[in-house]
Amino acid sequence: MGSRLFWLFPAQSRYLPGHRWINITLRTLHLVGIAGIGGGFFYAAEGDLWKSFLWLTLVSGLLLSLLFIYANGIWLLQLRGHVIMLKLLLLYGATLWPEWAPWLVVLVVILSGWISHATGDVRYYSLFHRRRLERLDPDE
């Protein structure tokens, strides 16, 4: 692996001061956002109300992704990272195609349940390496 990529794929994961509490706070905000958009889509809340929850979900999800990438960019190479990126795209798609929003939200919830409860062999699987990947060797 080139030395210029070392900052993205450190040998040991990095953590910000307060990493755990940042993670917990962002996950909590993310759940509030998901609950809000679910209610908005399935119970016909006003557009501006559910959109604020949608943006809360998108922003908290993006910040969680950045936190994971900062800790170790290997997350980008693992299926768990790919699924999260797909979920962010699907939620963004809900802003572009509101008529599809309820179905996109259902798909996001399905993907969330699937990846969060999958085995480590699934979550840490790399489509690029075709195996479970927990760290990069210097020559990869």
Backbone as JSON Lines, residues from 0, in Angstrom:
{"i":0,"aa":"M","n":[0.86,-1.18,0.0],"ca":[0.0,0.0,0.0],"c":[0.9,1.23,0.0]}
{"i":1,"aa":"G","n":[0.56,2.2,-0.8],"ca":[1.35,3.41,-0.87],"c":[1.31,4.19,0.43]}
{"i":2,"aa":"S","n":[2.43,4.86,0.73],"ca":[2.51,5.6,2.0],"c":[1.52,6.76,2.04]}
{"i":3,"aa":"R","n":[1.15,7.28,0.88],"ca":[0.21,8.4,0.88],"c":[-1.18,7.97,1.32]}
{"i":4,"aa":"L","n":[-1.49,6.67,1.24],"ca":[-2.78,6.18,1.7],"c":[-2.75,5.72,3.16]}
{"i":5,"aa":"F","n":[-1.59,5.75,3.77],"ca":[-1.46,5.28,5.15],"c":[-2.39,6.04,6.09]}
{"i":6,"aa":"W","n":[-2.58,7.33,5.86],"ca":[-3.45,8.12,6.73],"c":[-4.88,7.61,6.69]}
{"i":7,"aa":"L","n":[-5.32,7.05,5.56],"ca":[-6.68,6.55,5.44],"c":[-6.82,5.14,6.02]}
{"i":8,"aa":"F","n":[-5.76,4.36,5.95],"ca":[-5.78,2.97,6.41],"c":[-4.69,2.75,7.46]}
{"i":9,"aa":"P","n":[-4.82,3.33,8.66],"ca":[-3.77,3.17,9.67],"c":[-3.7,1.73,10.18]}
{"i":10,"aa":"A","n":[-2.53,1.34,10.66],"ca":[-2.35,-0.01,11.21],"c":[-3.26,-0.22,12.43]}
{"i":11,"aa":"Q","n":[-3.4,0.81,13.25],"ca":[-4.29,0.79,14.41],"c":[-5.36,1.87,14.21]}
{"i":12,"aa":"S","n":[-6.6,1.53,14.52],"ca":[-7.68,2.5,14.35],"c":[-7.46,3.71,15.25]}
{"i":13,"aa":"R","n":[-7.87,4.88,14.75],"ca":[-7.78,6.13,15.51],"c":[-9.13,6.42,16.14]}
{"i":14,"aa":"Y","n":[-9.09,7.18,17.22],"ca":[-10.33,7.6,17.86],"c":[-10.21,9.03,18.32]}
{"i":15,"aa":"L","n":[-11.26,9.79,18.08],"ca":[-11.31,11.17,18.56],"c":[-11.53,11.16,20.07]}
{"i":16,"aa":"P","n":[-11.1,12.21,20.76],"ca":[-11.49,12.32,22.17],"c":[-13.02,12.36,22.25]}
{"i":17,"aa":"G","n":[-13.59,11.54,23.1],"ca":[-15.03,11.48,23.21],"c":[-15.7,10.68,22.1]}
{"i":18,"aa":"H","n":[-14.94,9.89,21.38],"ca":[-15.42,9.12,20.24],"c":[-16.7,8.34,20.57]}
{"i":19,"aa":"R","n":[-16.69,7.64,21.68],"ca":[-17.84,6.81,22.05],"c":[-19.1,7.67,22.21]}
{"i":20,"aa":"W","n":[-18.97,8.81,22.91],"ca":[-20.14,9.66,23.14],"c":[-20.59,10.38,21.88]}
{"i":21,"aa":"I","n":[-19.65,10.7,21.02],"ca":[-20.02,11.28,19.72],"c":[-20.82,10.25,18.93]}
{"i":22,"aa":"N","n":[-20.35,9.01,18.91],"ca":[-21.01,7.92,18.22],"c":[-22.42,7.71,18.78]}
{"i":23,"aa":"I","n":[-22.55,7.64,20.1],"ca":[-23.85,7.42,20.73],"c":[-24.8,8.57,20.41]}
{"i":24,"aa":"T","n":[-24.31,9.8,20.5],"ca":[-25.15,10.97,20.22],"c":[-25.63,10.97,18.77]}
{"i":25,"aa":"L","n":[-24.71,10.72,17.83],"ca":[-25.09,10.7,16.41],"c":[-26.06,9.56,16.11]}
{"i":26,"aa":"R","n":[-25.85,8.4,16.7],"ca":[-26.76,7.28,16.48],"c":[-28.15,7.59,17.02]}
{"i":27,"aa":"T","n":[-28.2,8.24,18.18],"ca":[-29.49,8.62,18.76],"c":[-30.22,9.61,17.87]}
{"i":28,"aa":"L","n":[-29.5,10.63,17.41],"ca":[-30.11,11.6,16.49],"c":[-30.58,10.91,15.21]}
{"i":29,"aa":"H","n":[-29.8,9.94,14.77],"ca":[-30.13,9.2,13.56],"c":[-31.44,8.43,13.74]}
{"i":30,"aa":"L","n":[-31.6,7.8,14.89],"ca":[-32.83,7.06,15.17],"c":[-34.04,8.0,15.26]}
{"i":31,"aa":"V","n":[-33.85,9.18,15.86],"ca":[-34.93,10.17,15.92],"c":[-35.33,10.56,14.49]}
{"i":32,"aa":"G","n":[-34.33,10.79,13.65],"ca":[-34.61,11.14,12.26],"c":[-35.36,10.06,11.53]}
{"i":33,"aa":"I","n":[-34.94,8.81,11.68],"ca":[-35.61,7.69,11.01],"c":[-37.06,7.57,11.49]}
{"i":34,"aa":"A","n":[-37.27,7.7,12.8],"ca":[-38.63,7.64,13.34],"c":[-39.48,8.77,12.75]}
{"i":35,"aa":"G","n":[-38.91,9.95,12.65],"ca":[-39.64,11.1,12.11],"c":[-40.0,10.95,10.65]}
{"i":36,"aa":"I","n":[-39.06,10.45,9.85],"ca":[-39.39,10.31,8.43],"c":[-40.37,9.15,8.22]}
{"i":37,"aa":"G","n":[-40.25,8.11,9.05],"ca":[-41.21,7.01,8.95],"c":[-42.62,7.51,9.23]}
{"i":38,"aa":"G","n":[-42.76,8.29,10.28],"ca":[-44.07,8.86,10.59],"c":[-44.55,9.78,9.5]}
{"i":39,"aa":"G","n":[-43.64,10.56,8.95],"ca":[-44.0,11.49,7.88],"c":[-44.47,10.79,6.63]}
{"i":40,"aa":"F","n":[-43.8,9.71,6.26],"ca":[-44.15,9.0,5.04],"c":[-45.41,8.15,5.21]}
{"i":41,"aa":"F","n":[-45.52,7.51,6.35],"ca":[-46.61,6.55,6.52],"c":[-47.87,7.15,7.12]}
{"i":42,"aa":"Y","n":[-47.76,8.36,7.7],"ca":[-48.94,8.98,8.29],"c":[-49.17,10.37,7.73]}
{"i":43,"aa":"A","n":[-48.64,10.63,6.58],"ca":[-48.88,11.85,5.81],"c":[-48.69,13.14,6.6]}
{"i":44,"aa":"A","n":[-47.53,13.27,7.24],"ca":[-47.21,14.53,7.91],"c":[-46.93,15.59,6.85]}
{"i":45,"aa":"E","n":[-46.97,16.83,7.26],"ca":[-46.69,17.91,6.32],"c":[-45.27,17.77,5.78]}
{"i":46,"aa":"G","n":[-45.09,18.17,4.52],"ca":[-43.81,18.01,3.84],"c":[-42.64,18.63,4.57]}
{"i":47,"aa":"D","n":[-42.8,19.84,5.09],"ca":[-41.68,20.48,5.76],"c":[-41.29,19.77,7.05]}
{"i":48,"aa":"L","n":[-42.28,19.18,7.72],"ca":[-41.99,18.49,8.98],"c":[-41.15,17.24,8.74]}
{"i":49,"aa":"W","n":[-41.58,16.37,7.82],"ca":[-40.83,15.15,7.59],"c":[-39.49,15.43,6.93]}
{"i":50,"aa":"K","n":[-39.41,16.49,6.14],"ca":[-38.13,16.81,5.5],"c":[-37.07,17.21,6.51]}
{"i":51,"aa":"S","n":[-37.46,17.86,7.59],"ca":[-36.47,18.19,8.63],"c":[-35.93,16.92,9.27]}
{"i":52,"aa":"F","n":[-36.79,15.9,9.44],"ca":[-36.32,14.62,9.97],"c":[-35.44,13.89,8.94]}
{"i":53,"aa":"L","n":[-35.79,14.03,7.68],"ca":[-34.98,13.42,6.62],"c":[-33.57,14.02,6.63]}
{"i":54,"aa":"W","n":[-33.49,15.33,6.75],"ca":[-32.17,15.97,6.77],"c":[-31.41,15.61,8.04]}
{"i":55,"aa":"L","n":[-32.11,15.47,9.17],"ca":[-31.45,15.02,10.4],"c":[-30.86,13.63,10.2]}
{"i":56,"aa":"T","n":[-31.61,12.76,9.54],"ca":[-31.14,11.41,9.26],"c":[-29.93,11.43,8.33]}
{"i":57,"aa":"L","n":[-30.01,12.21,7.26],"ca":[-28.91,12.3,6.3],"c":[-27.64,12.87,6.93]}
{"i":58,"aa":"V","n":[-27.79,13.96,7.66],"ca":[-26.61,14.61,8.25],"c":[-26.0,13.74,9.34]}
{"i":59,"aa":"S","n":[-26.82,13.16,10.2],"ca":[-26.26,12.3,11.25],"c":[-25.62,11.06,10.64]}
{"i":60,"aa":"G","n":[-26.21,10.51,9.59],"ca":[-25.62,9.35,8.9],"c":[-24.3,9.7,8.24]}
{"i":61,"aa":"L","n":[-24.24,10.86,7.63],"ca":[-22.99,11.3,7.0],"c":[-21.9,11.52,8.05]}
{"i":62,"aa":"L","n":[-22.27,12.15,9.17],"ca":[-21.28,12.38,10.23],"c":[-20.82,11.06,10.85]}
{"i":63,"aa":"L","n":[-21.72,10.11,11.01],"ca":[-21.32,8.79,11.5],"c":[-20.34,8.13,10.52]}
{"i":64,"aa":"S","n":[-20.64,8.25,9.23],"ca":[-19.75,7.68,8.22],"c":[-18.36,8.31,8.29]}
{"i":65,"aa":"L","n":[-18.32,9.62,8.43],"ca":[-17.02,10.3,8.55],"c":[-16.27,9.87,9.8]}
{"i":66,"aa":"L","n":[-17.0,9.64,10.89],"ca":[-16.38,9.16,12.12],"c":[-15.77,7.78,11.91]}
{"i":67,"aa":"F","n":[-16.5,6.89,11.22],"ca":[-15.98,5.55,10.93],"c":[-14.78,5.61,10.0]}
{"i":68,"aa":"I","n":[-14.84,6.46,9.0],"ca":[-13.74,6.59,8.04],"c":[-12.51,7.15,8.72]}
{"i":69,"aa":"Y","n":[-12.69,8.14,9.6],"ca":[-11.56,8.69,10.35],"c":[-10.91,7.6,11.22]}
{"i":70,"aa":"A","n":[-11.73,6.8,11.88],"ca":[-11.19,5.74,12.73],"c":[-10.33,4.78,11.91]}
{"i":71,"aa":"N","n":[-10.84,4.38,10.76],"ca":[-10.07,3.51,9.87],"c":[-10.82,3.42,8.54]}
{"i":72,"aa":"G","n":[-10.18,3.85,7.49],"ca":[-10.78,3.86,6.17],"c":[-11.11,2.49,5.63]}
{"i":73,"aa":"I","n":[-10.66,1.45,6.31],"ca":[-10.97,0.1,5.85],"c":[-12.48,-0.11,5.8]}
{"i":74,"aa":"W","n":[-13.19,0.67,6.6],"ca":[-14.65,0.65,6.61],"c":[-15.2,0.86,5.2]}
{"i":75,"aa":"L","n":[-14.52,1.66,4.4],"ca":[-14.94,1.92,3.02],"c":[-14.84,0.68,2.12]}
{"i":76,"aa":"L","n":[-13.98,-0.26,2.51],"ca":[-13.76,-1.46,1.72],"c":[-14.61,-2.63,2.18]}
{"i":77,"aa":"Q","n":[-15.31,-2.45,3.29],"ca":[-16.11,-3.53,3.86],"c":[-17.58,-3.36,3.49]}
{"i":78,"aa":"L","n":[-18.29,-4.48,3.48],"ca":[-19.7,-4.46,3.11],"c":[-20.5,-3.54,4.03]}
{"i":79,"aa":"R","n":[-20.16,-3.46,5.29],"ca":[-20.9,-2.58,6.2],"c":[-20.8,-1.12,5.75]}
{"i":80,"aa":"G","n":[-19.67,-0.71,5.24],"ca":[-19.52,0.64,4.71],"c":[-20.29,0.84,3.42]}
{"i":81,"aa":"H","n":[-20.27,-0.18,2.57],"ca":[-20.99,-0.08,1.3],"c":[-22.49,0.06,1.53]}
{"i":82,"aa":"V","n":[-23.0,-0.71,2.47],"ca":[-24.44,-0.65,2.75],"c":[-24.82,0.72,3.31]}
{"i":83,"aa":"I","n":[-23.99,1.28,4.17],"ca":[-24.28,2.6,4.73],"c":[-24.28,3.66,3.62]}
{"i":84,"aa":"M","n":[-23.31,3.58,2.73],"ca":[-23.27,4.54,1.62],"c":[-24.52,4.39,0.74]}
{"i":85,"aa":"L","n":[-24.94,3.16,0.52],"ca":[-26.15,2.91,-0.26],"c":[-27.37,3.51,0.45]}
{"i":86,"aa":"K","n":[-27.44,3.34,1.77],"ca":[-28.56,3.91,2.53],"c":[-28.58,5.43,2.43]}
{"i":87,"aa":"L","n":[-27.42,6.06,2.51],"ca":[-27.37,7.52,2.37],"c":[-27.86,7.95,0.98]}
{"i":88,"aa":"L","n":[-27.46,7.22,-0.04],"ca":[-27.93,7.54,-1.4],"c":[-29.45,7.35,-1.53]}
{"i":89,"aa":"L","n":[-29.96,6.29,-0.93],"ca":[-31.4,6.05,-0.99],"c":[-32.18,7.15,-0.27]}
{"i":90,"aa":"L","n":[-31.68,7.58,0.88],"ca":[-32.35,8.66,1.61],"c":[-32.27,9.97,0.83]}
{"i":91,"aa":"Y","n":[-31.12,10.21,0.22],"ca":[-31.01,11.41,-0.62],"c":[-31.98,11.31,-1.79]}
{"i":92,"aa":"G","n":[-32.13,10.1,-2.33],"ca":[-33.08,9.89,-3.4],"c":[-34.5,10.24,-2.99]}
{"i":93,"aa":"A","n":[-34.81,10.05,-1.72],"ca":[-36.15,10.42,-1.22],"c":[-36.4,11.91,-1.34]}
{"i":94,"aa":"T","n":[-35.34,12.71,-1.31],"ca":[-35.52,14.16,-1.48],"c":[-35.75,14.5,-2.95]}
{"i":95,"aa":"L","n":[-35.2,13.7,-3.84],"ca":[-35.34,13.95,-5.28],"c":[-36.65,13.41,-5.84]}
{"i":96,"aa":"W","n":[-37.1,12.27,-5.31],"ca":[-38.3,11.6,-5.79],"c":[-39.24,11.31,-4.63]}
{"i":97,"aa":"P","n":[-39.93,12.33,-4.13],"ca":[-40.8,12.15,-2.96],"c":[-41.87,11.06,-3.14]}
{"i":98,"aa":"E","n":[-42.3,10.82,-4.38],"ca":[-43.32,9.79,-4.61],"c":[-42.79,8.39,-4.3]}
{"i":99,"aa":"W","n":[-41.47,8.22,-4.35],"ca":[-40.83,6.94,-4.03],"c":[-40.33,6.89,-2.59]}
{"i":100,"aa":"A","n":[-40.43,7.99,-1.88],"ca":[-39.84,8.1,-0.54],"c":[-40.27,6.99,0.42]}
{"i":101,"aa":"P","n":[-41.57,6.65,0.52],"ca":[-41.93,5.6,1.48],"c":[-41.23,4.27,1.2]}
{"i":102,"aa":"W","n":[-41.14,3.92,-0.07],"ca":[-40.5,2.65,-0.44],"c":[-38.99,2.72,-0.22]}
{"i":103,"aa":"L","n":[-38.41,3.87,-0.45],"ca":[-36.97,4.03,-0.2],"c":[-36.68,3.93,1.29]}
{"i":104,"aa":"V","n":[-37.54,4.5,2.11],"ca":[-37.36,4.41,3.57],"c":[-37.49,2.96,4.04]}
{"i":105,"aa":"V","n":[-38.47,2.24,3.52],"ca":[-38.63,0.82,3.88],"c":[-37.36,0.05,3.5]}
{"i":106,"aa":"L","n":[-36.83,0.31,2.33],"ca":[-35.6,-0.36,1.9],"c":[-34.43,-0.01,2.82]}
{"i":107,"aa":"V","n":[-34.34,1.24,3.24],"ca":[-33.28,1.65,4.17],"c":[-33.41,0.9,5.49]}
{"i":108,"aa":"V","n":[-34.62,0.77,6.01],"ca":[-34.83,0.06,7.27],"c":[-34.47,-1.42,7.11]}
{"i":109,"aa":"I","n":[-34.85,-2.02,6.0],"ca":[-34.51,-3.43,5.74],"c":[-32.99,-3.6,5.68]}
{"i":110,"aa":"L","n":[-32.32,-2.74,4.94],"ca":[-30.86,-2.82,4.85],"c":[-30.21,-2.61,6.22]}
{"i":111,"aa":"S","n":[-30.77,-1.69,7.0],"ca":[-30.23,-1.42,8.34],"c":[-30.31,-2.65,9.22]}
{"i":112,"aa":"G","n":[-31.47,-3.27,9.25],"ca":[-31.64,-4.47,10.07],"c":[-30.75,-5.6,9.6]}
{"i":113,"aa":"W","n":[-30.65,-5.76,8.3],"ca":[-29.85,-6.85,7.74],"c":[-28.37,-6.68,8.08]}
{"i":114,"aa":"I","n":[-27.8,-5.52,7.81],"ca":[-26.35,-5.34,8.0],"c":[-25.99,-5.27,9.48]}
{"i":115,"aa":"S","n":[-26.84,-4.68,10.3],"ca":[-26.49,-4.54,11.72],"c":[-26.57,-5.87,12.45]}
{"i":116,"aa":"H","n":[-27.34,-6.82,11.95],"ca":[-27.46,-8.12,12.62],"c":[-26.75,-9.24,11.86]}
{"i":117,"aa":"A","n":[-26.05,-8.89,10.8],"ca":[-25.3,-9.9,10.04],"c":[-24.08,-10.34,10.84]}
{"i":118,"aa":"T","n":[-23.56,-11.47,10.5],"ca":[-22.35,-11.96,11.15],"c":[-21.15,-11.09,10.75]}
{"i":119,"aa":"G","n":[-20.08,-11.19,11.51],"ca":[-18.86,-10.46,11.18],"c":[-18.32,-10.84,9.82]}
{"i":120,"aa":"D","n":[-18.49,-12.1,9.44],"ca":[-18.01,-12.53,8.13],"c":[-18.73,-11.78,7.0]}
{"i":121,"aa":"V","n":[-19.97,-11.4,7.23],"ca":[-20.72,-10.63,6.22],"c":[-20.35,-9.15,6.33]}
{"i":122,"aa":"R","n":[-20.42,-8.59,7.53],"ca":[-20.2,-7.15,7.72],"c":[-18.78,-6.73,7.33]}
{"i":123,"aa":"Y","n":[-17.79,-7.57,7.61],"ca":[-16.4,-7.23,7.34],"c":[-15.92,-7.77,5.99]}
{"i":124,"aa":"Y","n":[-16.83,-8.3,5.2],"ca":[-16.48,-8.83,3.89],"c":[-16.15,-7.68,2.94]}
{"i":125,"aa":"S","n":[-15.1,-7.88,2.14],"ca":[-14.71,-6.89,1.15],"c":[-15.02,-7.43,-0.24]}
{"i":126,"aa":"L","n":[-15.85,-6.71,-0.96],"ca":[-16.14,-7.09,-2.34],"c":[-14.89,-7.02,-3.2]}
{"i":127,"aa":"F","n":[-13.98,-6.11,-2.84],"ca":[-12.75,-5.92,-3.61],"c":[-11.74,-7.03,-3.37]}
{"i":128,"aa":"H","n":[-11.69,-7.52,-2.13],"ca":[-10.7,-8.55,-1.77],"c":[-11.3,-9.95,-1.76]}
{"i":129,"aa":"R","n":[-12.63,-10.02,-1.85],"ca":[-13.37,-11.28,-1.87],"c":[-13.08,-12.16,-0.64]}
{"i":130,"aa":"R","n":[-13.01,-11.49,0.51],"ca":[-12.79,-12.19,1.78],"c":[-13.1,-11.22,2.92]}
{"i":131,"aa":"R","n":[-13.16,-11.77,4.13],"ca":[-13.3,-10.93,5.31],"c":[-12.03,-10.09,5.43]}
{"i":132,"aa":"L","n":[-12.19,-8.81,5.65],"ca":[-11.06,-7.89,5.69],"c":[-11.13,-7.06,6.97]}
{"i":133,"aa":"E","n":[-10.15,-7.23,7.84],"ca":[-10.12,-6.48,9.08],"c":[-8.95,-5.51,9.14]}
{"i":134,"aa":"R","n":[-7.97,-5.72,8.31],"ca":[-6.84,-4.78,8.2],"c":[-6.2,-4.98,6.85]}
{"i":135,"aa":"L","n":[-5.48,-3.95,6.42],"ca":[-4.77,-4.05,5.14],"c":[-3.31,-4.36,5.41]}
{"i":136,"aa":"D","n":[-2.79,-5.31,4.67],"ca":[-1.36,-5.57,4.73],"c":[-0.65,-4.53,3.91]}
{"i":137,"aa":"P","n":[0.59,-4.18,4.26],"ca":[1.32,-3.13,3.53],"c":[1.43,-3.38,2.03]}
{"i":138,"aa":"D","n":[1.41,-4.64,1.59],"ca":[1.57,-4.91,0.17],"c":[0.25,-5.06,-0.57]}
{"i":139,"aa":"E","n":[-0.89,-4.79,0.09],"ca":[-2.19,-4.88,-0.59],"c":[-2.53,-3.6,-1.29]}
